Amino acid sequence: MAGLKPILLVEDNPNDIELTLAALESSQLANEIVICRDGAEALDFIFRRGQHEGRQVQDPAVVLLDLKLPKVDGLEVLAKVKGDPATRGIPVVMLTSSREETDVVRSYNLGVNAFVVKPVAFDEFFAAIKEIGVFWALLNEPPPHRGGWPSNV
């Protein structure tokens, strides 16, 4: 659908990808779901380089980011996204099985918008993903322009 921002899912576990897609689809969101299976591909998508160089200039509505990823881990992806003025306004939700306090603290220190521990039970995971998708794709009001907050705020 034209004008809707994509949801970027950065996940390497095929089962979690399948379950996340099913939950998002059951929410009846019209947003395109883009899947990146490692941190390097996610950075290429966000910064429009490599195989994503020619993609439409449109930031994701939200990045659902796993913490433990091949090539570039989730914390490094988060640091690069939130460290660049052109992308720091993109909402990033860390979606991980880690309950490590250091992971939570480091994520928030780097600017994550939310840290969600993946529930183990199928129905809880499904419900959590549906709520995350609806909130970030439909309810959240993003900054009015690319590049984060205006300098006078």
C-alpha angles and dihedrals in degrees: 000000000000117000097019115119117232124247111234114214113193106190135134100193109093093206092052090047092052093046093045092050091049092050093048091047091051088057087063092230112167092207117118112247113221116196124206116181098200140027095252092057090047091054090048090053096046095045094039098238137127112012089354096053094109098043122123114279098250126122118227118263085231139347114226099202128191115214101218108055136154121253097007120022124229095255091056091048089050092049092052094046095046093039094060117078090215094058107024091098092063108107112239123194115192104219108187146139090231117113092177110137090217091057091051093047094045091048093053092043088056092051106262112170094215138358114212123182110216108245113234096221115084096228093047092049091048092050093046093052092048091053093046092049095049094046098049098035099041114012106036116089108215125207111286095244141031115267101053127264123001113259092241095061 
